[in-house]
Structure formats: structure tokens, C-alpha cells
Amino acid sequence: MTPATPAVARRPRAYVAVRGPQAVEYLDRLLSNDVPESGSADALLLTAKARVIAPLLVWRRGPEDVLLLTEPELGDVVHAHLLRNRFAAKCDIEIEQHASVVVFAPDVDGGIENRDYGEPAFEVLDSAVDVTLDDEELERRRIAAVTPRFGRELDERVLPAEAGLEERAISFTKGCYPGQEPIARQHFRGKVNRRLRVLEVDGDPPDAETPVTFDGKDVGRVTSAVPGLALAYVRVEVPDDAELHVGSATARVH
């Protein structure tokens, strides 16, 4: 039997390289997660108050070579932030130009593991492979996997725990980094009032910021949507079997 051809989608990105004898040590002082010894890991650049500056896919290309993949509009932001905080660290920080595709397969030679879509996937740079999935289908997979995106689910109003990023992008055992204190305080002593949830929504996709209501009360807001599905921040006390309303449409927790 001929193996099925894996699905492939374009993934717009910006890329920032950090190289040098102190590259890993330097990044470990700034990122919310450890730089992996090999392969990839998710991490965040945070303000001192634990607000997200940029989400990152951190790829260890070599012993002294780390490539940071972020959203296309955040390349200059990440580059400037790293340069501003470098001080005497022995490393070079440069923007690189690449093109990413996401290949949905159990393994891909030379691929960077990507955990954004709820199924095995690898990001491949500068490949001539044919694209088979359109942008809407890739967005649907992201929404179904409850993966937040900067500028939609992640902005200055949101804490990482509300977006479900604690397990995948934050280490609670590593050394100090900006934002660590409020992150740890919230994790060990507190709780969040809202969480990111997937909603099944009747009718046309709702616009971002459309209110979510339950029993006539405002309990959340939509952040992203495709036909039939939406991501929304919803208060934690809303039960999973509740009938919600998104604008004039009926919705249910997926």
C-alpha cells in the first residue's frame, strides 16, 4: 500500500538567530522555558508583569546556535528586545529570512516539531514541497487545538495561564527570567477567572470581540473564528454543557 501523502500548509513566520558561546545561557535568562538540548520547545518572551511580548518556537540548531520562530509581525520586536538585553553576553543576534511550511506527519527529516495543531506536525524551512491545505483549514486546526495566537488570543490583557500556555511554554523549575514572579505566584497561590475554550457556533463565523453570554450575562469574548468553530475566553464557572450565545447565534463548548 502506498503511504498517504502528508498534508502541507504555509506558515508565515519571522526568524531570529542567536549564536555564540553564551547564546543558550543568555536565552535561558530571558525565556519562560529552557532552551532544549536538541529539537524544539515552546517559550514566551514576557514583560516583568508577565504579559506576552512574543510567543516563540525555540529550535536548537547546534551547540551554540538557536533559531527563534515567531509571528511575522514580531520579528523586529524580538530582535530589538534581545539586543537591548544582551549587555555583555557573547552572542550574535540576527534576523534571518526563511519560508516555513507545516507538514502533518509523524516524523519529518530535518523538521522542527510543532505542537500548535493537536496532531503530529513538523515545520520545514525553505522546502519546495507542494502546499495542500489552505489558510482557513490551517486556522481551523489551530482553533480546534486551542492554540492561542499573538494579536488574537494573546495581547496585553491576557496572562499565559488564561491562554493555556503553562504546560507547554513555561518551566517552573528553571532560574529567574522576566515575569517569573507573577507567573509563579498565580500558579501556586491563585487561579484564573477565565480560560480559552473552543466553541461550536451556529451560523456565520463571529467577529473578534463578539461577546459571549450565558443566561443573559456577559461571560466572555470571541478571539478567532472559522465556520462552525470559534476560540473564546469564557469564565471558568460556565459549565461545559451550557448553551451560550455569541452575538445572536447559539454556541456550545466543543
PyMOL commands that set and color helices and strands:
alter all, ss='L'
color gray80, all
select helices_A, chain A and resi 23-30+72-84+135-144+166-169+180-189
alter helices_A, ss='H'
color red, helices_A
select strands_A, chain A and resi 7-10+14-19+39-46+52-62+65-70+92-96+100-104+112-113+122-125+194-201+211-214+217-226+229-235+243-246+249-253
alter strands_A, ss='S'
color yellow, strands_A
deselect
rebuild
show_as cartoon
